Structures are given as C-alpha cells and as structure tokens.
Amino acid sequence: MNYLSHQEHRLRCQKVQAAMKDQGAELALFTANPNLFYLTGAVFDGYIALPAQGECHVFVRRPAGFA
C-alpha cells in the first residue's frame, strides 16, 4: 500500500481543520473512500473522526469472524 508520510498526513489534516474552523464545525466524520484515501493514503473499512483541533481518530472495522 502507498500510505502518506506522517508530514503529508498532518498537512492534509491541518488544511481540513482550517476549513472546519472557518465553517464553525467542531468535528468532521469521514466515511467515504475518497475522503479516507485523501487523509491517509489508504482505503479501509472504517471511518475517521477529525476534531477542529488536535489529532484525528481512525476507527477500523474488524472483519466478521476475526478472533
């Protein structure tokens, strides 16, 4: 997989956070594959919660039957 560098990931999150602050949003929840790919460089079954300030939280669904 071609993941983003940490620096590029932070830069992209900061750009989104700046737009969120302009709109008065406190949290954005990303579930669509193009948005997940933009923020992480990967597509996965899960979502990202990005607060207007601070680090993002990545939630990945566990495959059914996975112990």
Secondary structure, 3 states (H helix, E strand, C coil): CCCCCHHHHHHHHHHHHHHHHHHCCCEEEECCHHHHHHHHCCCCCEEEEEECCCCCEEEECCCCCCC
